[in-house]
Amino acid sequence: MSATSAALGLDPCRSSTPQTPPLREKKAALRRLKWSAAIALFLTLLFSFVLEPGMVPTASMEGTVLVGDHLLMLKLPYGPRVPFTTYRLPRVRTPAAGEIVAFRSPVEPSEIYLKRVIAVAGDVVQLRGGVLYVNGVRMPENYARVRPSRRWSWQENMPPRLVPSGSLFVLGDNRDNSEDSRYWGPVPVQNVIGEPLVVFWSYDAPSAAWLDPNWLHQVSLYASAFGHVTQTRWRRTGLLLCLR
């Protein structure tokens, strides 16, 4: 090694472009940033187009779905809306009779309802003494709840109705406590936003608590779950609603 090289601290045996620790740290930080961005994009797409969490605040589907059930809904087959636009993806399926669906109310579009599809376009629906008939055939409804004292009310005695094209006739399983197609008629298929798949958490609290619009009260309600663990319905966790 020459005196000049020694004086300048140059070593011909070493790489001329060593990777310094700061450079390695920058590359590692960049990789973490890329992974974080990829995960964020994945979650955005997942919850924009595929799944959506929801909570049940009323008892209209009681017997099958309880007040305080927290659900994951499948949206993709029903043409979910592209975020920040008015466009929707193509709808690839129409709900069938017997399925539970989530939809926008035909009366108050800001409200999301959860009901069971009873009949589809072209079917004729009738209720006689709380007994359901579709196309003149009595339908077995093991899931429906109707008090004997109400079997002769107008809600349980509906004359034959034809379900129009592009529509669904929906009813709540808890017929004594449900606003549904008996009140405001068939629901347009385009109003359907998804179908419930599974209960991921269920907490026993009254409807008034879940419907309270005060966000501080809502935070307090969820926080109370840590101090009242017995109010969590553990047996409902993982319940598949798509099979009911």
C-alpha positions in Angstrom: 0.0 0.0 0.0 1.4 3.4 -0.9 2.0 6.1 1.6 -0.6 8.2 -0.1 -3.2 5.5 0.3 -2.3 4.9 3.9 -2.5 8.6 4.6 -6.0 8.8 3.0 -7.2 5.7 4.8 -7.8 3.8 1.5 -7.7 0.0 1.5 -7.8 -1.6 -2.0 -8.9 -4.9 -0.5 -12.2 -3.4 0.7 -15.3 -2.7 -1.4 -15.5 0.8 -2.7 -19.2 1.0 -1.9 -19.8 -0.5 1.5 -23.4 -0.7 2.7 -23.5 1.4 5.8 -25.8 0.7 8.7 -27.9 3.8 7.9 -28.5 2.6 4.4 -29.6 -0.9 5.6 -31.9 0.8 8.1 -33.5 2.9 5.3 -34.1 -0.2 3.2 -35.6 -2.1 6.1 -37.9 0.9 6.8 -38.9 1.1 3.2 -39.8 -2.6 3.2 -41.9 -2.1 6.4 -43.6 0.9 4.7 -44.4 -1.2 1.6 -45.9 -4.0 3.7 -47.9 -1.5 5.8 -49.3 0.0 2.6 -50.1 -3.4 1.1 -51.9 -4.4 4.3 -53.8 -1.1 4.4 -54.8 -1.6 0.7 -55.9 -5.2 1.3 -58.1 -4.2 4.3 -59.6 -1.3 2.4 -60.5 -3.5 -0.5 -61.8 -6.2 1.9 -64.1 -4.0 3.8 -65.1 -1.9 0.8 -66.1 -4.8 -1.5 -66.2 -8.1 0.3 -67.1 -7.9 4.0 -68.7 -5.4 6.3 -69.3 -5.6 10.1 -72.8 -4.9 11.4 -74.7 -4.8 14.6 -78.3 -5.8 15.3 -80.1 -3.2 17.5 -83.7 -4.5 17.4 -85.6 -7.8 17.9 -87.3 -8.1 14.5 -85.3 -11.3 13.8 -85.3 -12.6 17.3 -85.2 -16.4 17.5 -82.5 -16.4 14.8 -80.6 -13.2 15.3 -80.6 -11.5 18.7 -80.3 -7.9 19.8 -76.6 -7.2 20.4 -75.4 -9.7 17.8 -72.4 -8.4 15.8 -72.2 -9.8 12.3 -69.9 -10.1 9.3 -71.8 -9.6 6.1 -70.8 -10.7 2.6 -71.2 -7.8 0.1 -69.3 -8.8 -3.0 -72.1 -10.8 -4.8 -74.6 -7.9 -4.4 -72.8 -5.1 -6.3 -71.1 -3.1 -3.5 -70.6 0.6 -4.1 -67.2 1.9 -5.1 -66.0 4.2 -2.2 -66.5 8.0 -2.7 -68.5 7.4 -5.9 -72.0 6.6 -7.0 -70.8 3.5 -9.0 -71.4 -0.1 -8.0 -69.8 -3.3 -9.0 -71.9 -5.7 -11.1 -74.4 -7.8 -9.1 -73.7 -11.5 -9.6 -76.6 -13.1 -7.6 -80.1 -12.4 -6.4 -81.2 -13.7 -2.9 -83.3 -16.8 -2.9 -86.4 -17.5 -0.7 -85.4 -18.5 2.8 -82.2 -16.5 2.9 -81.5 -13.7 5.4 -80.4 -10.4 3.8 -79.4 -6.9 4.8 -80.9 -4.1 2.7 -81.6 -0.4 2.6 -85.2 0.4 3.7 -87.4 1.4 0.8 -88.9 4.0 3.1 -85.8 5.4 4.8 -82.8 4.6 2.6 -80.4 5.6 5.4 -81.7 2.7 7.5 -80.3 -0.8 7.1 -82.7 -3.7 7.9 -82.1 -7.4 8.3 -85.0 -9.7 7.3 -85.7 -13.1 5.7 -86.6 -13.4 2.0 -90.0 -15.1 1.9 -90.8 -14.8 -1.8 -89.1 -13.6 -5.0 -90.4 -12.0 -8.2 -93.4 -13.7 -9.7 -94.5 -15.4 -6.4 -97.8 -14.9 -4.8 -97.6 -14.4 -1.0 -100.5 -14.7 1.5 -100.9 -14.9 5.3 -103.9 -16.6 6.9 -104.0 -16.6 10.7 -100.2 -16.2 10.8 -99.6 -19.1 8.4 -97.6 -18.3 5.3 -98.6 -19.4 1.9 -96.5 -19.0 -1.2 -98.1 -19.7 -4.6 -100.9 -21.4 -2.7 -98.6 -23.8 -0.8 -98.3 -23.7 3.0 -94.7 -23.0 3.9 -93.1 -24.5 7.0 -91.6 -21.8 9.2 -89.9 -23.3 12.2 -88.0 -20.1 12.6 -91.1 -17.8 12.8 -92.5 -16.4 16.1 -96.2 -15.5 16.2 -98.2 -15.1 19.4 -101.5 -17.0 19.3 -103.3 -13.8 20.4 -102.2 -12.0 17.2 -103.1 -14.7 14.7 -106.3 -12.8 13.8 -104.7 -9.3 13.5 -104.3 -7.7 10.1 -100.6 -8.3 10.3 -101.2 -12.1 10.2 -104.0 -12.0 7.7 -102.7 -10.5 4.4 -104.5 -11.0 1.1 -102.6 -12.5 -1.8 -99.9 -10.2 -3.1 -97.9 -10.7 -6.3 -94.2 -9.9 -5.9 -93.3 -7.6 -8.9 -90.2 -8.1 -11.1 -86.9 -7.1 -9.6 -88.3 -7.3 -6.0 -88.3 -9.4 -2.9 -90.9 -10.0 -0.2 -89.3 -10.0 3.2 -90.5 -10.7 6.7 -88.9 -10.6 10.2 -88.7 -14.0 12.0 -90.2 -12.2 15.0 -93.5 -11.4 13.4 -94.9 -9.7 16.5 -92.1 -7.1 16.4 -91.1 -6.5 12.8 -91.7 -3.8 10.3 -91.4 -5.5 6.9 -93.1 -6.0 3.5 -96.4 -6.3 5.3 -96.1 -2.6 6.0 -94.2 -1.1 3.1 -94.4 -3.7 0.4 -91.7 -5.6 -1.6 -88.1 -4.5 -1.5 -86.2 -3.7 -4.7 -83.4 -6.3 -5.3 -81.0 -3.3 -5.8 -81.5 -2.3 -2.2 -79.8 -5.5 -1.0 -76.3 -4.8 0.3 -75.3 -8.2 1.7 -76.0 -11.3 3.5 -75.0 -12.1 7.1 -72.4 -14.8 7.3 -71.4 -15.3 11.0 -71.8 -13.8 14.5 -68.4 -12.7 15.6 -69.5 -11.3 18.9 -72.8 -11.0 20.9 -73.5 -8.8 23.9 -76.7 -8.8 25.9 -77.9 -5.2 26.2 -81.3 -3.7 25.5 -82.3 -2.1 22.2 -82.4 1.3 23.7 -78.7 1.1 24.5 -77.7 0.0 21.0 -79.9 2.7 19.4 -78.6 5.5 21.5 -77.0 8.0 19.1 -74.7 9.5 21.7 -71.2 8.2 20.8 -70.0 8.6 24.4 -72.8 6.3 25.5 -71.8 3.9 22.8 -68.2 3.9 23.9 -69.3 3.3 27.5 -71.6 0.4 26.4 -68.7 -1.4 24.7 -66.4 -0.7 27.6 -68.9 -2.2 29.9 -68.3 -5.6 28.2 -64.9 -5.8 30.1 -66.7 -5.5 33.5 -69.7 -7.7 32.6 -68.2 -10.6 30.8 -71.2 -12.8 31.6 -73.3 -10.6 29.4 -71.3 -11.7 26.4 -73.1 -14.6 24.7 -70.0 -16.8 24.1 -72.0 -19.6 22.6 -73.1 -17.4 19.7 -69.5 -16.6 18.7 -68.9 -18.3 15.3 -72.6 -19.0 14.7 -73.1 -19.4 10.9 -76.2 -17.4 9.9 -75.8 -18.4 6.3 -77.0 -21.9 7.2 -80.1 -20.8 9.1 
